[in-house]
């Protein structure tokens, strides 16, 4: 009996020692955590949360947001937290301003010279002489069959990166609305803009004063900073006339 009790005491002692070693080992593995609160100025807390998730440590990393205050809280190992803070510093910057120059050109074919269009035809003929030195117009004349080219509108649009701009262009005669949604991409050797562009024409009203539009151009495109680009051609009046949109974008310093 005494031997049995002695053996039991030894077993209990060894079991207790094992538990203490296991507990000490578990405590030793628990990492040191660091917590930081960041008030964001330009990007939304939800956007930052989505970007930081891939950095978060499994099991103990925490990221929380307060959308109404635009605050993000990160808790993780010091090394991971520093990486998160560095990324937030990089992305939470004031969006660049982009200045776009928009030229709207009307191409007119020979058959448009009728009684209803004679004034526009003559005006286009006069304008065509002024556009003869434009390199893009010279290129257009090589690939398009229109007789004359008339500049019917020219505008400057200032838009923030990630924002949008709606602008009326072409006067009451054409009644056009241009929407630009730019995204600035910094590349190693040059600046690039990724755009969503839509040009539509007011055509009347639905019931109760709701405006009706016809979409002429609706396209995504990429343009280089400072480079004039023909971004779309839309035929009008059965194909004998066309609207040609020329775009140039530059970062405003």
Backbone as a ProteinNet text record, in pm:
[ID]
protein_1_A
[PRIMARY]
XXXXXXXXXXXXXXXXXXXXXXXXXXXXXXXXXXXXXXXXXXXXXXXXXXXXXXXXXXXXXXXXXXXXXXXXXXXXXXXXXXXXXXXXXXXXXXXXXXXXXXXXXXXXXXXXXXXXXXXXXXXXXXXXXXXXXXXXXXXXXXXXXXXXXXXXXXXXXXXXXXXXXXXXXXXXXXXXXXXXXXXXXXXXXXXXXXXXXXXXXXXXXXXXXXXXXXXXXXXXXXXXXXXXXXXXXXXXXXXXXXXXXXXXXXXXX
[TERTIARY]
82.9	0	86.9	191.7	281.6	350.7	391.4	456.3	361.9	234.9	135	116.2	102.6	85	207	325	447.8	454.5	415.3	415.2	315	197.5	93.8	140.1	209.9	262.1	364.3	448	547.2	479.1	375.4	301.7	237	176.1	111.7	214.3	330.5	435.9	482.3	501.7	546.9	441	312.6	204.1	196.8	210.7	208.1	323.7	440.6	558.4	539.9	479.2	455.3	359.3	253.9	158.4	224.3	310.5	379.6	470.8	540.8	629	549	433.1	346.3	292.1	248.6	194	302	421.6	532.2	567.3	562.5	592.8	489.4	360.5	253.3	265.7	301.6	317	435.3	538.2	656.8	628.8	535	503.7	411.5	341.4	250.6	331.3	309.2	393.5	358	452	427.4	343.1	239.7	149.7	162.5	140.9	144.7	15.2	-37.9	-163	-140.4	-194.8	-183.8	-319.2	-350.7	-472.4	-429.6	-495.3	-458.9	-583.9	-578.1	-684.8	-649	-729	-700.4	-752.2	-677.2	-713.8	-784.1	-736.8	-783.2	-857.1	-808.8	-878.5	-977	-1073.9	-1173.9	-1116.9	-1164.4	-1118.2	-1148.3	-1261.8	-1298.4	-1198.1	-1153.9	-1053.7	-922.9	-881.1	-757.4	-768.7	-883.5	-906.8	-886.9	-943.4	-933.7	-789.1	-711.9	-572.5	-482.7	-515.3	-429.1	-455	-567.3	-603.2	-497.7	-434.2	-335.3	-209.4	-188.2	-72.5	-99.6	-225.5	-266.9	-222.8	-167.8	-127.7	-250	-247.8	-359.6	-363.6	-483.5	-500	-500.5	-408.6	-399.7	-397.5	-379.9	-383.3	-525.5	-540.6	-673	-670	-772.1	-789.2	-933.6	-952.8	-1088.1	-1098.6	-1219.5	-1240.5	-1357.4	-1350.3	-1461.2	-1493.7	-1589.3	-1617.3	-1657.2	-1738.3	-1786.8	-1674.8	-1568.4	-1452.8	-1337	-1349.5	-1244.5	-1113.8	-1128.2	-1013.8	-998.8	-875	-846.1	-751.7	-780.6	-699.5	-636.8	-505	-434.9	-363.9	-374.4	-306.3	-239	-108.2	-32.7	107.5	196.8	335.3	393.6	491.3	551	597.6	655.7	704.9	590.9	481.2	367	299.8	286.4	223.6	304	435.5	519.2	499.2	483.4	457.4	322.5	223.1	90.4	94.8	164.7	175	247.3	349.9	423.4	333.4	250.1	158.2	54	0.9	-98.8	-39	85.3	151.9	168.1	189.7	210.5	81.2	-30.9	-155.6	-247	-230.4	-317.9	-259	-261.7	-205.3	-311.5	-292.3	-386.5	-389.3	-507.2	-514.7	-461.4	-395.5	-344.4	-458.9	-439.1	-533.8	-488	-582.1	-551.2	-628.4	-558.8	-622.7	-636.5	-759.7	-787	-826.6	-768.7	-810.8	-892	-1014.8	-1106.3	-1139.1	-1112.5	-1150.6	-1256.9	-1364.9	-1472.1	-1474.2	-1449.1	-1439.3	-1558	-1616.6	-1725.1	-1672.2	-1676.4	-1640.3	-1764.7	-1757	-1872.8	-1839.5	-1925.7	-1907.1	-1963.9	-1929.4	-1972.1	-2123.5	-2189.7	-2335.4	-2412.9	-2344.9	-2413.3	-2441.7	-2393.4	-2412.7	-2551.5	-2652.5	-2789.4	-2846	-2968.3	-3027	-3028.8	-3053.3	-3064.5	-2928.6	-2821.2	-2689.8	-2587.4	-2629.9	-2534.8	-2451.2	-2512.3	-2436.5	-2329.4	-2364	-2265.9	-2156.5	-2194.9	-2097.8	-1995.2	-2043.6	-1954.3	-1864.8	-1923.4	-1845.6	-1735.8	-1770.2	-1672.2	-1560.4	-1596.4	-1496.5	-1398.4	-1450.5	-1365.6	-1277.6	-1339.1	-1263.8	-1156.7	-1185.4	-1092.5	-955.9	-955.5	-829.9	-747.1	-816	-747.3	-690.5	-749.4	-706.5	-603.3	-566.9	-475.8	-340.9	-297.9	-166.7	-171.6	-290.4	-304.4	-263.6	-158.2	-110.6	-217.6	-302.1	-405.5	-510.7	-545.1	-643.3	-586.7	-459.1	-395.1	-404.9	-384.2	-393.7	-536.9	-632.6	-773.2	-815.4	-764.6	-800.7	-750.8	-646.9	-594.2	-681.4	-749	-823.1	-975	-1023.7	-1167.8	-1202.9	-1325.4	-1364.6	-1439.2	-1440.3	-1514	-1440.4	-1520.2	-1465.2	-1398.1	-1467.8	-1417.4	-1427.7	-1346.2	-1343.6	-1361.5	-1456.3	-1495.1	-1485.4	-1406.9	-1399.4	-1523.5	-1607.1	-1733.4	-1728.1	-1618.8	-1609.1	-1469.8	-1426.8	-1298	-1312.4	-1276.1	-1297.4	-1179.4	-1168.5	-1070.6	-1146.5	-1109.6	-1173	-1067.1	-1087.7	-996	-1063.3	-1000.3	-1060.4	-957.8	-1000.2	-911.3	-902.1	-785.8	-766.1	-869.2	-943.2	-1046.1	-1180	-1186	-1313.2	-1378.6	-1468.8	-1531.5	-1574.9	-1599.3	-1645.7	-1750.2	-1861.2	-1962.5	-1956.8	-1954.1	-1933.9	-2016.2	-2081.2	-2154.9	-2058.7	-2074.1	-1984.9	-2061.6	-2016.9	-2080.4	-2190	-2222.2	-2324.8	-2464.9	-2563.6	-2704.3	-2739	-2658.2	-2685.7	-2672.5	-2567.7	-2544.5	-2589.3	-2577.6	-2622.7	-2565.5	-2433.7	-2363	-2318.6	-2309.2	-2258.4	-2144.1	-2030.1	-1911.4	-1883.4	-1863.5	-1823.6	-1686.1	-1596.3	-1462.5	-1443.2	-1396.7	-1361.3	-1216.7	-1118.3	-977.7	-916.5	-820.7	-738.8	-592.3	-517.6	-377	-290.4	-204.2	-112.1	30	112.6	251.5	337.9	395.2	484.9	628.7	721.8	863.5	910.4	867.6	918.4	815.9	688.6	586.7	460.4	381.1	253.4	143.4	50.5	-57.2	-189.5	-294.5	-429.5	-518.6	-583	-685.5	-820.1	-898.5	-1021.3	-1144.7	-1253.7	-1386.5	-1446.4	-1478.7	-1526.3	-1663	-1752.1	-1885.7	-1926.8	-1967.3	-2021	-2163.8	-2257.8	-2397.5	-2464.6	-2573.2	-2643	-2786.1	-2825.9	-2963.3	-3058.5	-3161.3	-3252.9	-3397.5	-3425.1	-3562.8	-3594.9	-3724.4	-3769.1	-3859	-3845.4	-3947.8	-4060.9	-4147.3	-4255.2	-4199.7	-4271.4	-4242.1	-4102.7	-4058.4	-3934.7	-3806.2	-3813.6	-3692.4	-3621.9	-3493.7	-3418.9	-3388.3	-3383	-3351.1	-3222.7	-3131.7	-3002.4	-2975.3	-2895.1	-2841.5	-2690.9	-2641.3	-2498.5	-2424.7	-2327.1	-2248.5	-2116.3	-2049.7	-1923.4	-1925.9	-1892.3	-1884.2	-1774.3	-1657.5	-1543.6	-1440.3	-1373	-1253.4	-1132.4	-1034.2	-913.7	-797.8	-678.6	-557.6	-482.4	-446.2	-371.9	-248.8	-145.9	-24	-37.8	23.1	19.5	84.4	13.6	66.6	45.3	-5.9	-22.8	-166.8	-184	-318.3	-362.7	-483.1	-531.2	-673	-697.5	-834.7	-898.7	-1001.7	-1059.3	-1190.6	-1246.5	-1371.5	-1426	-1496.1	-1564.5	-1706.6	-1803.9	-1943.2	-2017.1	-2076.5	-2146.5	-2280	-2314.2	-2441.4	-2514.3	-2644.8	-2726.4	-2700	-2710.1	-2697.6	-2556.6	-2456	-2318.2	-2245.9	-2315.3	-2249.2	-2178.6	-2203.9	-2135	-2090.7	-1983.1	-1933	-1872.8	-1893.6	-1828	-1698.8	-1590.2	-1459.3	-1408.9	-1375.7	-1332.6	-1181.5	-1112	-967.3	-938	-853.9	-832.8	-684	-651.3	-514.8	-521.6	-440.3	-440.4	-301.9	-295	-167.2	-191.6	-92.7	-101.3	-76.9	-162.5	-147.3	-56.7	57.7	154.6	112.5
-120.5	0	126.2	120.5	236.7	258.6	145.8	158.6	216.1	176.7	228.5	378.5	423.5	567.2	647.7	587.8	658.1	672.7	564.1	570.9	671.9	679.5	774.7	917.9	942.3	1077	1118.3	1022.6	1050.7	1085.4	1008.4	1034.7	1172.3	1207.3	1339.4	1451.2	1426.9	1528.1	1548.3	1436.3	1444.3	1509.7	1475.2	1535	1685.5	1726.2	1868.7	1942	1876.1	1937.9	1953	1850.1	1855.9	1968.7	1983.6	2091.6	2227.7	2241.8	2370.2	2401.2	2296.7	2314.9	2353	2284.8	2314.1	2456.5	2494.7	2629.6	2734.3	2707.4	2801.8	2812.9	2696	2695	2774.2	2756.6	2829.2	2978.1	3017.3	3159.3	3217.8	3138.5	3186.8	3210.1	3132.3	3144.2	3262.3	3312.5	3424.4	3548.4	3607.5	3719.7	3850.6	3938.9	4074.6	4148.2	4215.1	4284.9	4436.7	4505.2	4651.6	4703.7	4810.8	4868.4	5013	5047.9	5184.9	5230.4	5358.2	5421	5521.9	5519.4	5610.7	5683	5816.1	5899.5	5926.5	5873.5	5886.7	6019.7	6079.2	6210.4	6201.9	6113.4	6116.5	5989.4	5872.8	5750.7	5710.7	5628.5	5581.6	5466.9	5459.7	5354.7	5216.2	5201.5	5072.2	5032.1	5127.6	5098.5	5052.2	5122.1	5085.5	4946.2	4916.3	4784.7	4673	4690.3	4587.1	4567.6	4676.2	4666.3	4602.4	4624.6	4577.1	4432.2	4377.5	4242.4	4137.6	4152.6	4053.6	4057.4	4165.5	4176.3	4114.4	4099.3	4062	3920.5	3903.3	3772.2	3690	3562.2	3474.4	3446.4	3449.9	3412.3	3528.3	3623.2	3730.6	3870.4	3882.4	4013.8	4068.9	4199.1	4261	4393.9	4415.8	4544	4587.4	4706.1	4758.3	4897.8	4934.8	5067.7	5137.5	5269.7	5355.7	5444.5	5398.9	5465.3	5610.6	5640.4	5777.8	5874.9	5826.2	5910.5	5890.6	5794.2	5757.5	5722.7	5638.5	5592.8	5442.1	5396.6	5254.5	5218.1	5105.4	5055.7	4923.9	4913.5	4789.2	4735.9	4604.5	4537.6	4411.9	4403.4	4289.3	4295.6	4211.9	4220.1	4354.7	4404.8	4534.6	4540.9	4432.4	4430.2	4445.3	4372.1	4379.3	4515.5	4568.3	4700.2	4807	4800.3	4898.2	4888.9	4768.2	4750.7	4812.4	4791.7	4849.2	5001.1	5057.3	5203	5261.7	5191.2	5238.4	5238.9	5135.1	5129.4	5240.4	5263.5	5370.7	5507.1	5529.1	5656	5674.1	5562.6	5567.3	5594.9	5536.7	5546	5659.2	5705.7	5812.2	5948.1	5979	6104.6	6178.8	6307.6	6389.4	6347	6321.6	6281.9	6392.3	6352.4	6450.9	6512	6634.8	6701	6681.9	6650	6626.6	6727.5	6797.3	6892.3	6828.7	6815.3	6758.1	6868.7	6861.9	6947.9	6862.2	6906.7	6829.8	6910.9	6854.4	6916.1	6828.8	6890.7	6819.3	6864	6770.5	6799.6	6736	6811.5	6758.5	6733.8	6608.3	6574.8	6576.8	6643.8	6660.2	6610.1	6524.9	6470	6560.3	6533.9	6613.6	6616.5	6506.8	6499.6	6581.3	6636.4	6720.2	6859.7	6889.5	7022.6	7031.7	7044.2	7063.6	7188.2	7218.9	7345	7355.6	7246.2	7250.8	7257.2	7219.1	7213.1	7305.2	7390.9	7469.3	7561.5	7622.4	7713.7	7638.7	7521.2	7441.4	7391.6	7358.4	7309.4	7418.3	7540.3	7652.2	7686.9	7679.1	7706.5	7601	7475.2	7367.1	7387.1	7433.2	7457.4	7564.5	7668.9	7777.2	7727.8	7652.2	7599.9	7500.6	7427.3	7324.8	7384.9	7505.7	7572	7598.7	7629.9	7658.5	7531.6	7418.6	7292.3	7217.2	7276	7206.8	7174.2	7256.4	7235.4	7139.6	7096.2	7005.7	6864.4	6807.7	6674.4	6566	6572.6	6469.9	6479.2	6601.2	6618.7	6565.3	6588.7	6535.1	6382.7	6320.6	6174.5	6128.3	6202	6165	6170.9	6269	6282.3	6163.9	6099.3	5983.5	5858.9	5851.3	5727.9	5744.6	5871	5895.1	5965.5	5945.2	5995	6127.6	6197.6	6322.8	6435.4	6523.9	6630.3	6740.3	6786.1	6896.3	6861.9	6935	6913.6	7047.8	7051.1	7174.3	7155.5	7241.3	7234.2	7300.3	7221.5	7273.8	7297.2	7260.1	7283.1	7252.5	7328.8	7304.6	7343.8	7253.1	7277.2	7227.8	7284.2	7239.2	7181.3	7061.3	6994.2	6960.1	7003.5	6970.6	6868.1	6750.8	6638.9	6578.8	6543	6474.2	6326.4	6270	6126	6050.5	5959.9	5882.9	5953.2	6080.6	6152.7	6143.2	6237	6239.5	6381.9	6404.6	6535.1	6517.5	6588.4	6596.4	6736.8	6745	6874.2	6883.7	6997.2	7022.7	7074	7025.7	7063.3	7062.3	7145.5	7145.6	7248.2	7322.6	7426.3	7368.7	7459.6	7417.7	7344.8	7365.1	7301	7148.7	7103.8	6960.1	6908.3	6993.9	6960	6826.4	6825.4	6703.8	6711.4	6596	6586.3	6485.6	6530.3	6445.3	6412.2	6284.4	6240.7	6175	6218.8	6160.6	6108.5	5984.9	5926.3	5876.9	5955.6	5918.6	5845.1	5762.6	5696.6	5714	5778.8	5808.3	5687.2	5649.8	5538.3	5588.9	5582.2	5627.6	5511	5524.7	5423.2	5473	5383.6	5416.4	5532.3	5534.4	5634.8	5740.9	5716.4	5812.6	5797.1	5904.8	5902.7	5860	5780.1	5724.8	5747.6	5771.6	5786.1	5675.9	5604.1	5508.2	5577.8	5578.3	5657.7	5573.4	5616.3	5575.6	5701	5693.7	5810.8	5783.5	5880.9	5868.7	6001.9	5996.4	6113.6	6080.2	6161.6	6136.7	6266.4	6253.4	6368.7	6374	6492.6	6512.5	6505.5	6423.4	6403.4	6439.5	6483.5	6518.4	6477.1	6460.1	6427.6	6303.9	6226.2	6127.7	6202	6133.8	6200	6270.1	6371.7	6445	6509	6555.6	6631.9	6552.6	6420.7	6337.9	6339.1	6377.6	6392.7	6258.3	6260.8	6141.1	6167.3	6069.9	6084.6	5967.4	5996.9	5892.2	5885.1	5768.4	5751.8	5739.3	5827.5	5828.1	5753.2	5775.6	5707.2	5664.8	5541.8	5492.5	5386.5	5425.5	5334.7	5354.6	5247.5	5262.3	5280.7	5356.4	5375.1	5417.3	5404.7	5445.8	5544.7	5660.4	5760.5	5801.9	5844.4	5892.3	6041.2	6081.6	6221.7	6308.6	6416	6510.8	6472.2	6353.6	6307.6	6328.1	6396.8	6415.6	6286.5	6244.2	6114.8	6126.5	6065.7	6052.7	5936.9	5967.7	5864.5	5808.6	5868.7	5813.3	5889	5816.6	5873.4	5818.9	5907.7	5865.2	5926.8	5844.7	5893.2	5956.7	6060.2	6130.3	6136.8	6154.2	6177.7	6074.6	5948.9	5844	5819	5874	5841.8	5945.9	6054.8	6156	6261.9	6261	6350	6265.9	6310.1	6235.4	6329.7	6298	6368.8	6295.3	6370.2	6313.3	6379.9	6299.9	6352	6334.9	6447	6445.7	6488.7	6412.9	6433.8	6440.6	6528	6537.3	6562.4	6489.7	6506.6	6533.4	6621.9	6653.2	6670.1	6631.6	6651.3	6798.3	6852.4	6991.6	6993	7056.3	7061.1	7162.9
0	0	0	85.2	92.9	-40.3	-105.7	-236.2	-339.7	-331.6	-426.8	-410.5	-281.7	-255.4	-298.5	-273.6	-315.5	-465.5	-534.7	-682.5	-734	-667	-708.8	-690.2	-576.9	-551.4	-657.6	-696.3	-801.4	-932	-966.6	-1090.1	-1088.2	-974.1	-961.7	-974.4	-910.9	-919.6	-1063.9	-1134.7	-1273.7	-1362.8	-1338.4	-1417.3	-1394.2	-1267.4	-1236.2	-1299.1	-1294.7	-1356.7	-1506	-1568.7	-1713.7	-1747.8	-1667.9	-1693.5	-1680	-1577.4	-1559	-1676.4	-1724.9	-1840.7	-1962.9	-1983.7	-2098.7	-2091.4	-1966	-1948.7	-1973.2	-1921.1	-1942.1	-2088.2	-2155.5	-2299.5	-2376.2	-2339.8	-2407.3	-2387.2	-2260.9	-2232.4	-2309.8	-2324.3	-2394.8	-2542.5	-2598.3	-2740.6	-2770.5	-2669.9	-2692.7	-2728.1	-2846	-2890	-2819.9	-2819.4	-2770.9	-2874.6	-2829.4	-2921	-2904.6	-3014.2	-3016	-3076.2	-3021.7	-3069.9	-3112.7	-3229.9	-3280.9	-3334.3	-3308.4	-3361.9	-3467.5	-3583.1	-3691.9	-3741.7	-3739.2	-3796.7	-3942.1	-4033.3	-4175.8	-4229.4	-4321.4	-4375.2	-4511	-4596.8	-4735.8	-4779	-4740.5	-4779	-4670	-4705.1	-4610.6	-4526.4	-4400.5	-4310.3	-4366.1	-4432.2	-4490.8	-4599.8	-4680.1	-4783	-4719.6	-4614.6	-4546.4	-4484.7	-4426.3	-4365.3	-4467.4	-4584.9	-4688.5	-4735	-4738.1	-4781.7	-4675.5	-4547.2	-4439.2	-4399.3	-4438.9	-4395.9	-4431.1	-4545.8	-4587.7	-4500.6	-4423.2	-4334.5	-4198	-4163	-4028.4	-3990.8	-3869.5	-3820.3	-3782.9	-3815.6	-3783.7	-3634.2	-3577.6	-3437.5	-3341.2	-3355.9	-3257.3	-3319.2	-3448.4	-3512.5	-3515.2	-3493.7	-3492.7	-3569.8	-3651.6	-3721.1	-3701.6	-3649.5	-3626.9	-3687.1	-3727.7	-3785	-3716.8	-3713.1	-3672	-3792.3	-3870.7	-3998.4	-3981	-3878.4	-3861.2	-3827.2	-3762	-3727.9	-3824.4	-3915.1	-4010.9	-3939.5	-3836.8	-3757.4	-3774.7	-3786.1	-3792.6	-3677.7	-3611.5	-3500.9	-3542.5	-3528.1	-3562.9	-3438.9	-3418.9	-3308.3	-3362	-3343	-3394.8	-3334.2	-3384.8	-3338.4	-3381.3	-3308.5	-3345	-3489.5	-3537.4	-3675	-3775.1	-3753.3	-3844.8	-3836.4	-3715.3	-3698.4	-3772.7	-3765.8	-3836.1	-3987.1	-4037.7	-4180.8	-4218.2	-4131.7	-4157.3	-4156.3	-4059.5	-4050.2	-4171.3	-4217.6	-4335.4	-4458.6	-4471.1	-4585.1	-4576.3	-4456.5	-4439.8	-4473.8	-4434	-4464.7	-4615.1	-4684.4	-4829	-4905.3	-4858.3	-4934.5	-4889.2	-4764.7	-4714.6	-4750.4	-4879.6	-4929	-5010.2	-5023.4	-5098	-5244.4	-5300.6	-5442	-5532.7	-5640.4	-5734.9	-5814.2	-5857.6	-5947.2	-6090.8	-6177.5	-6318.4	-6402.8	-6490.8	-6580.5	-6718.8	-6764.3	-6895.6	-6992.9	-7111.8	-7222.6	-7317.8	-7346	-7430.1	-7555.1	-7671.4	-7798.2	-7864.5	-7904.2	-7972.6	-8118.5	-8208.2	-8350.7	-8422.6	-8515	-8597.4	-8738.2	-8780.7	-8917.8	-9004.9	-9120.5	-9208.9	-9348.3	-9400.3	-9533.9	-9641.8	-9766.5	-9880.7	-9895.2	-9865.9	-9885.2	-9783.2	-9681.4	-9582.8	-9636.3	-9756.7	-9814.1	-9877.9	-9791.8	-9838.9	-9773.5	-9802.9	-9757	-9604.4	-9534.4	-9388.8	-9319.8	-9389.8	-9327.3	-9392.9	-9484.2	-9561	-9472.5	-9370.4	-9284.6	-9206	-9155.5	-9082.7	-9176.7	-9297.2	-9395.1	-9425.7	-9449.3	-9480.2	-9361.3	-9241.6	-9121.2	-9104.2	-9128.9	-9119.1	-9220.5	-9340.1	-9443.9	-9399.8	-9334.1	-9284.5	-9169.6	-9076.7	-8962	-9005.7	-9110.8	-9157.6	-9190.8	-9242.3	-9275.3	-9149.3	-9038.2	-8913	-8849	-8883.4	-8824.1	-8907.8	-9022.8	-9114	-9050.8	-8956	-8894	-8775.1	-8735.6	-8621.7	-8664.1	-8603	-8643.2	-8632.9	-8529.3	-8513.7	-8624.4	-8663.3	-8770.6	-8902.2	-8923.9	-9044.2	-9048.4	-8933.2	-8925.5	-8946.3	-8891	-8907	-9053.7	-9125.2	-9266.6	-9349.9	-9298.7	-9371.6	-9353.2	-9237.9	-9206.8	-9212.3	-9209.4	-9215.7	-9346.4	-9391	-9523.1	-9519.4	-9406.8	-9397.9	-9470.8	-9530.5	-9615.5	-9533.2	-9429.8	-9348.3	-9200.2	-9121.7	-8977.2	-8906.9	-8815.3	-8749.2	-8597.6	-8531	-8385	-8325.3	-8260	-8206.8	-8056.5	-7994.6	-7850.8	-7799.4	-7698.2	-7634	-7487.5	-7397.7	-7254.9	-7173.1	-7050.6	-6952.7	-6833.8	-6793.4	-6680.6	-6577.2	-6455.7	-6346.5	-6256.3	-6244.6	-6172.3	-6077.4	-5956.4	-5863.7	-5898.2	-5874.7	-5891.7	-5808.6	-5873.7	-5804.5	-5797.3	-5841.5	-5842.9	-5979.8	-6008.2	-6139.6	-6172.4	-6301.9	-6346.5	-6455.4	-6442.1	-6547.2	-6606.3	-6740	-6803.7	-6931.9	-6949.7	-7074	-7179.7	-7300.9	-7408.5	-7540.6	-7636.8	-7768.4	-7785.9	-7678.4	-7689.4	-7698.5	-7708.2	-7712.3	-7841.5	-7944.3	-8072	-8061.9	-7992.5	-7977	-7840.3	-7736.5	-7601.3	-7553.8	-7535.6	-7496.3	-7351.7	-7288	-7151.2	-7148	-7096	-7088.1	-6942.1	-6914.8	-6780.2	-6787.3	-6697	-6684.5	-6542.2	-6530.4	-6401.8	-6413.2	-6366.1	-6386.6	-6267.9	-6297.8	-6195.4	-6235.7	-6148.2	-6177.1	-6143.2	-6236.6	-6216.3	-6238.9	-6134.8	-6147.3	-6195.7	-6312	-6363.9	-6355.4	-6381.1	-6360	-6447.1	-6573.6	-6666.7	-6705.4	-6682.2	-6724.5	-6640.3	-6637.7	-6567.8	-6664.5	-6613.1	-6695.7	-6625	-6703.5	-6648.9	-6705.3	-6616.2	-6656.7	-6640.6	-6747.5	-6749.6	-6779.2	-6717.2	-6763.2	-6827.4	-6954.6	-7028.2	-7088.5	-7072	-7132.1	-7193.5	-7318.7	-7387.6	-7429.6	-7386.6	-7423.1	-7465.6	-7541.2	-7598.4	-7546.5	-7503.9	-7458	-7576.7	-7567.4	-7679.8	-7647.8	-7528.4	-7493.9	-7351.1	-7325	-7190.2	-7191.4	-7085.2	-7054.1	-6984	-6920.7	-6845.9	-6721.5	-6674.9	-6552	-6551.6	-6667.2	-6674.8	-6660.8	-6666.5	-6657.9	-6792.7	-6791.7	-6915.8	-6980.6	-7112.7	-7190.1	-7267.4	-7264.3	-7329.8	-7423.8	-7526.1	-7612.3	-7589.1	-7553.5	-7528.8	-7661.5	-7682.6	-7806.3	-7789.8	-7676.7	-7647.8	-7501.2	-7475.2	-7337	-7333.1	-7281.8	-7295.8	-7185	-7143.5	-7059.8	-7149.4	-7105.8	-7186.3	-7097.6	-7150.4	-7080.3	-7168.4	-7110.6	-7186.6	-7108.8	-7180.7	-7118.2	-7086.6	-6977.6	-6938.5	-7044.9	-7085.8	-7182.9	-7327.5	-7354	-7491.6	-7538.6	-7652.4	-7708.9	-7777.3	-7746.6	-7793.3	-7846.6	-7961.2	-8011	-7935.4	-7857.2	-7770.9	-7822.9	-7926.5	-7977.5	-8096	-8181.5	-8296.8	-8296	-8300.9	-8299.3	-8417.3	-8502.1	-8621.1	-8584.9	-8662.1	-8645.1	-8779	-8773.5	-8893.7	-9003.3	-8967.3	-9067.8	-9115.4	-9045.2	-9078.2	-9160.8	-9207	-9288.7	-9204.6	-9073.8	-8980.6	-8861.1	-8797.1	-8681.3	-8578.4	-8451.3	-8342.5	-8306.9	-8298	-8267.4	-8140	-8040	-7910.9	-7896.9	-7868.5	-7849.8	-7706.5	-7637.5	-7494.3	-7462.5	-7367.6	-7315.4	-7165.4	-7087.2	-6942.5	-6888.1	-6788.3	-6722.3	-6572.4	-6493.5	-6349.6	-6317.4	-6230.1	-6187.9	-6065.3	-6075.8	-5964.7	-5861.6
[MASK]
+++++++++++++++++++++++++++++++++++++++++++++++++++++++++++++++++++++++++++++++++++++++++++++++++++++++++++++++++++++++++++++++++++++++++++++++++++++++++++++++++++++++++++++++++++++++++++++++++++++++++++++++++++++++++++++++++++++++++++++++++++++++++++++

